[in-house]
Amino acid sequence: MNWKDKVVLITGGTGSFGQKFVKTMLEQYHPKKIVIFSRDELKQFEMSQRINHASVRYFIGDVRDVERLRRAFFGVDIVVHAAALKQVPSCEYNPFEAIKTNVIGAENVITAAIDRGVKKVIALSTDKAANPINLYGATKLCSDKLFIAGNAYAGDQPTRFSVVRYGNVIGSRGSVIPVFKKKRAEGMIPITDERMTRFWITLEKGVEFVIKCFDIMHGGELFIPKIPSMQILSLKRAIAPECAHTVTGIRPGEKLHEVLLPTEEAHRAIEFDDMYVVEPNFEWWKPGNHSGGKKIPEDFEYRSNTNADWLSEDELKRWLEESDASHG
């Protein structure tokens, strides 16, 4: 896809993903314009001090406000929907707020995109949306399904929607890594359960994957990258090997292991060297849209504790060094 004539908007654009996405766009793809849509004026001001470019615009607004989205989407070709309430405990204790942002906000983005003739929309999801047990995961599962169904709502309009689902992000302010780094100075690392495993991806790879999915999407797909897993104790040893740890117990809504592709979705998924693509179960979908993939067994499940790819402590250290260098 030629990005140079495109107007790109990212909701939640002041977050970790948004900032890396914007930098990548400016350095490599040079779109006509990039719009940062978010509700925090301070974060927008701070980001504007770091990224002050002629093609970047900062737009105050909330995804809960559909009329503000309609105004923001005027003339926009591409939308990345990254805005969400993402902290598991926070969503557990503030469920109505999570629903307003993650579910109603998703509906608003879909409505505004169709009304304004946006060409392509990709919504960012999470492994917690697969077989969810917490409210955050449940709201993101609902959001995923809304975006997939958005293709049917678009009808003859040109707007197409897809979803990207991946795990914990190295380089993100919302991951456990900044917590471990902060606690390292205290000499004691809190761990909820020693058996815990998680999927991991770097911020850079997450951005690259989303950009690739814009190129190959037809609308309706759920894209899942193949990424490594890591045990929480290995993560702790890589970040703070000199520190002891204490077990605090699993938090409300937390899983021991995460799932990116549950068995219930496997019968609709095809596998590629670097990803799984879950095809939509709608009459308008044309089988064979993605050539070269292979069907996977119907009982397959892509879980963090049974993953074939594991991130070593040395690899994580290298990822952290690369992430720190890119942020520096």
Buried (B, 14 or more C-beta within 10 A) or exposed (E): BEBEEBBBBBBBBBBBBBBBBBBBBBEEBEBEBBBBBBBBEEBBEEBBEEBEEEBBBBBEBBBBBBEBBBEBBBEBBBBBBBBBBBEBEBBBEBBEEBBBBBBBBBBBBBBBBBBBBBBBBBBBBBBBBBBBEBBBBBBBBBBBBBBBBBBBBBEEBEBBBBBBBBBBBBBBEBBBBEEBEEBBEEEEBBBBBEEBBBBBBBBBBBBBBBBBBBEBBBBBBBBBBBBBBBBBBBBBBBBBEEBEBEEEEEEEBBBBBBBBBBBEBBBBBBBBEEBBBBBBEEEEBEEEBBEEBEEBEEEBBBBBBEBEEBBEBEBBEEBBEBBEEEEE
